[in-house]
Each structure stands twice: as structure tokens, then as C-alpha cells.
Amino acid sequence: MNNNNIQNDKHSIQQKIDFTYSQNIVDFFKRTKTTILLSTYQTNKIMIIGQENNKFDIRYKEFPKPMGMCKKNGKLFAGLGHGVYQFSNYTGVAQNIEGGGKYDACYMPQNIHFTGDIDIHEMEYCQEQLYFINTKFSCLCIKEPHNSFKPIWKPPFISLLQPIDKCHLNGFSIKDGEPRYVTMLGETDEPLGWRANKTNGGLLMDIKTNEILCKGLSMPHSPRWYEDKLYVLESGKGTINYYDFKKKKLVEIAKVPGFTRGLDIERDFAFIGVSKVRESATFSGLEITKLPKRVSGVWIVNIKTGEVVSFVEFTSGLDEVFAITVLPHRKVELLDFTS
């Protein structure tokens, strides 16, 4: 991406979150008829990023500690604070917001399921169940009416389910209608044991066979199965990759200037969350901390060619992105609890 194609926006949203974006981002949103949702627990916001009337549009909603999100059949699920929140799209309401015809989707809060403080990471909806990663307890869970959560799988090296974040289980993907692949930051059964070898202790696993597909990864996140390929972010290197099942290794597709966490894939476009991590105890030693410049935002990559298609960069006020969800709507409203 040529730096001459950057569009600077001098406007800033509340709390001085400033941003720039590539010149083609508005045309991209118009052509794909999509809107990006971005969660960031750093500022307790879910951001709505898209276009309106041929202009870049960014709005946000205040929520408690937004983390993992997923969409399914007109519903949106989000891990917020100590629970899972469900929103549903009411198109009739959308048509009656601010003059009518402006919005084609309005996601309204429907119910809350309290899980307790379990550090929910990624989630997906399949088989009429909501699955989510319970990072504190090192397990994959489902939402169940009469329990905070129901564990359905844990790594074989985890002896007991305890809220002490042993391996930092963080992401999973669906294949053939069921959870199949997971990522974690370490093969350990000790409290916060993953931190000892965070630079290259990450794993990609097949939960159906309990096979470790790939070791030695640098903070892997967000596995995704898309069109018969398994995609994975290697966050410590700032890359998006696919997994070569024959050679049993990751193959790099593209590199972006930051910590890659949060991924959605639509029509051969990977929407990647990028964070500007610091040289702190958690991130020390990672390859990306050696970059002359690290950024935060959303990078859009063509997974067939590896080309960076477009981006949104936060230049101040927001350093960490958590999850990315792409909605198939031109203009989206997300109502909070006071609306």
C-alpha cells in the first residue's frame, strides 16, 4: 500500500481517538456492502466502521470490556464483562431510525447470560449452540441455561479446570459444522505458565484428534476455516498464514505492521485486527516489537494474492484491537442498554 494513498481525517471521536484510512476504503465498503464491528476492551467500546453518503463513517458504543464476537443468522453475540450478550437484527426498527432508509440493520439487545469473570475470547455459533473460549479455565465451552458455562473440551495436558489461565487458550474455528481447530500460547499446566515461553511456545491443535498440528508459534490467534483452508494469525510476527497440512507448517500470506489479533474472512478478504503492543513484560521479545513503527487498526488483505487492499489506522487514543466481525450490511446501528 502506497503511503500516498492515505486519507488523513482531522476529526476525532470522543476521548481523542484519532484515525487515518486508505483512500479507497469508502469505495471498498460500497462495493462489498459491508460494515466492520471492532471490539476493544482497552477503551470499553464496540466500534462501527463503514461508509455513509460516500464518506468514511466511524461510530462507537460503550460496553463493559468488549472481547470476542460472532454473527449468525441475524444475531450478534458478544463477550462483554462477565457475560455473553445477544443482539438481534430488527430491520423494521432500522428503517425508522433518523429519517428512515438510512440504516439497513439495527441490532438490539435481547438477552444476557452471566458467565462470571472467565475472560471470554473467541466465540462461534453452530449446531444451535454458542461455543466460546473460556481462557481463564483453559477450555472450550457452550452456553447452557442453568450453568455459568459447560466445558466440552480442554487440552489433554490440562489436568484440572481452574481459573488461572494456564495455556492461554484463545481462538478456535468451525469446520463441517463443529469446533475443530484451536490456538493457545503454551503447552503448560501451570498458572500463567504460557508466559515463560511466549515468544515461540504457541500451538495449533486439532480438538477432534487432540493432535498438535504445529508447535513453536509466536502467539498464534484466530484460526479460521475458509474454503477448504485453515488460516491462522501468528500475532508475534504480525502475519496472516495458512496451514499446510502436508508439510505441517504455517505458510505466510502477508505481514502487517502490528500484533495481529481478531480475524474475519469474507469473499477472499481477510479483515485483520492490528494492535500497537508495547515492549512490556507480556510482549517482550516478540518480532513485532523490533519494528520501527507499530500501528493499531484494521488491515484488509486479499488472501489469494497477499495484497493489502485497504486499512483503517488509529493514530492516537487506541492501541489494542481485540475482535473483528464483518456484517453484510451497508449501514448498521447497534443499540446499547440505554437506547
N, C-alpha and C positions, 0 to 999 in steps of 0.2 A: 504494500500500500504506500503510495507516494504521499509524503507529508504535505505536499502542496494541495492535496485533496481534503484537507481537514477544514471543517467549518467551525469556527470559534463562536460560541454563544456567550455573550456577556451577561445574560440573565442568570441568576442563581435562585434556587429554591430555598425554602426556609432552612435555617441553620447553616447557611453558606455552603451548600453543596453545589460546586461549580462543575461544568462539564463542557466537553467538546465532542464533536462527532464527525464522521466522514461525510463528505459532500453528497454521496449517493444514498445515504441512509433513508431519506424520505421516499425516494423512488423505490428503494428495496421494500419498504413497508407497504407501499401502494401496490406494487407488483405481486407480492406474496400474500397480501391481505392478512397480515399477522400483527400481533401485539405481544410484546415481551413483558412477563412479570419477573421481577428480580427481588429476592429476599435478602435482607441484611440485618443480622442481629446487632451489628455494631451501632446502628442508629435506630433500631426498632421500627423498621419500615419495610413495606412491600411497595416497590416502585412499579409504575405502569409506564412502559416506554413504547411509543408508536408515532403516528403522524395524524395531523388533523388539518384539513384545508391546505395541503401542500406545505405544511410547516412541521418541524420536529416538535413532538409533544411528550413531555415527561411530567408525571404526577406521582404522588405517593400517599400512602395511607399508614397511619400509626397503628402498630400492633405490638404486643409483647413478644420480644425475642423471636422474630420470624426465622425459621430454618427450612427444613425440607418442604417441598410442594409437589403436587402432581395433579393432573387433569384426567377426567374420564366421563364421557357421555354427558356433557353439560354440567358436570360437577367439578369443583376445585377443592382439594384438600390441602391443608397447611398445618405444619407443626408449629404451634405458637405457644411460647411459655411452657406451661405444664400440661398441655393438652393437644388434641387433634381437632381442628375446626373444619367444618364442612360448609362450603358456599355452593349455591345452585344458581344457574343462569336463568333469569326470567326475562325473555325478550319483550314481553308486554310492558314491563317496567322500563326496560331500556328505551323503548320508543317514546316514553313520556318524560324523559329526563331533559331538562333545559331546552325546551322548544321542540323536541321530537325529531326523530330522524337522524340525530347526531350520533347516537350510540347504537351498535347492533348487538351488544351483550351487556348484561348487568348481573354481576354475581353478588347474591345477597346471603348473609349468614343464616344458616339453617339450624345447625346443632353443634354442640361441643362435647367431646369425650375426654374426660380428665385422665391423664396417664401418670401424673406425678412428674418430678424432675428427672427425666431419663435421657435428656439430650438427644431428641429425635433428629436423625439425619434424613436420608432419602426415603421416599415412600412411593409406592405404586399401587394401583387398584386393578385387581384381576380376580377371576373366579368368584365374583360377588363379595370379595373381601378386600379390605385395605391392609396392605402389608407395609411395615415400616422398620427401619433400622433403629434399634434401641442401643445407642452407643455406650451408655453408662453400664448396661448389663451385658454388653458384648454378644447380642443375639438379634435374630430376625424375629419379628412379632407380627401378630394380627390384632386388629381392634376387635374386642369382644365386649358385649353389653355389660356383663356382670364382673368384669375384671379390669384392672388398670391396663393390662396388656397380657397377651398369651404368647409365650415363646414357642416358636415352631422349629427353630434351628439355631445351633451355636457351633462355632469352630470346634473340631474334635479335641484340640489342645486346651480348651477352656474347661476347667474342672467344675466350678460352681458359678452360678449366676449371681453376681454381686455387683452393686453399683459403684464400681471402682475403675471403669474404663481400662480394661486390661490390654486389649489389642487395637483399640480404636477402629472397630468395625464401622464403616462409614457409608458404603454405597452398594447398590445391587441393581440387577437388571432382570427383566422378564424375557423368557424365551418359550415359545409354544404354550403361552397361557399360564406359565407358572414361574415363580422365582428360580433363578438358575445360577447367576454369577455374582460374586461379592468381592469387594475390596476392603482391605484393612491395612494398618500401618505397621503391624508387627506380629510375629508368631510367639506369643508370650502369655503366660497365665498369672503374671504378677501385676499388682496395682500400678497403673500407668507405665507398665513395662515397655510399651511401644516406643517411649521417648528415648530409650537407651540406644536404639539403632534406627532413628527416624529417617536418616539420610538415605539409606538403601535397604531398609528392612521390610518394605511393603510387599503384600501378597495379592495375587488374583486367584480366587478359588472357584471351583465348581461345587455347588452345595448339593447337587444330586448324587455325586460320587465321592464328595469330600476330598477330591484331588486338588493339590496345589498346582495350578497351571503355570504360574510364573512367580519367581522369587526375585529378591534384590531390587525391588522397585522403589522409586523415590516418592513417597507419599501419594500413592495412587488413589484416585477418587472416580466416582460417577461412571461405572461400567454401563454400556448401553448396547443392546442387541438391535441392529437395524439392517434390514435387507440382507440377512444371512451373514452378517459380520458383527464381531464383537469389538466395540470401541471403548477405550479407556483413557482417562486423563492421567498423566504422570505429573502431578502437581509440582513436585520439587524441581522439575526440569522445564515447567511451563509448556508442556506438549499435549497434543491430542494424538492418539495412536490407534491402530487396530491390532488385534492379537492374531498372530499366525499360528494356527493350530498344528501345522506340520512341523514348523521349526521351533515351536513352543517359546515364542518370544514376542515382544511388542515391536511393531514397525511404526516409526514416526511418520505422521501425516503433515503436521505443521507445528510450529513453535510460536508462541505469543509472549509478549513482554511482561509476564507476571505469573503468579501462583494460580493454576487452573483448578477451579472447583465449581461445580454446577454445570450441567450439560443437558441440552435438549436437541434432538435432531429432527428436522422437518425438511422434506424434499431435497435431500442431499446437502442441506445447510446445517452445520453444527453451530449452535448458539452456546458460547463458552463463557462462563463467569471467570473473571480475572481479578485477582487481588494483589494489592501492593504490600506484601508482607515485609516486616522489618527483620533486621539481623538480631532477633531476640533468642531467648533460650529455646523456644518452641521451634523456630525456623532456622536456627544457626546451622551452617554447613551445607545448606541446600544450594544447588547450582544457580538457582534464580537470584539468590542474594548477591551474587557477583556481578549481576547486570548493572551497567552504568545508570540505567533508568528502569524503574519498575512502575507499572500502572495498575489502575483498577477500572473495571467496567465490563462491557460485553463485547466479545470479538466474534464475528460471524465468519466461518471458514467453510469453503466448499470441500466436502470430504472426498470427492472424486479427484480433485486436482491439487488440493492443499493450499489453494489461493485464499488469502484473506480478502473477503468480499466487502466487509463493512465493519464499523465499530462505533461504540459509544465509550468515551473515556471520562471518568470523574477526576477532575484536576485538583479538587480540594474538598475536604469535608467527609469523604467516604473512601476508606482504604480497603475494606473487606466485603466481598460478594459471597453469598452462600449458595443460593439455588437459583436456577433459571427454568422458567416454564413458558413455552410459547403457545399462545392461544390463537385459534383460527378465526379471529375477528378483526375488523378494521379499527373499531373504537370500543374500548372496554371501560366499564365502570365497576369498581369493587367497593361495595358499601361496608363501612365499619360498623361497630356496635351502637353508635350513637345516631346513625343516619335515620 
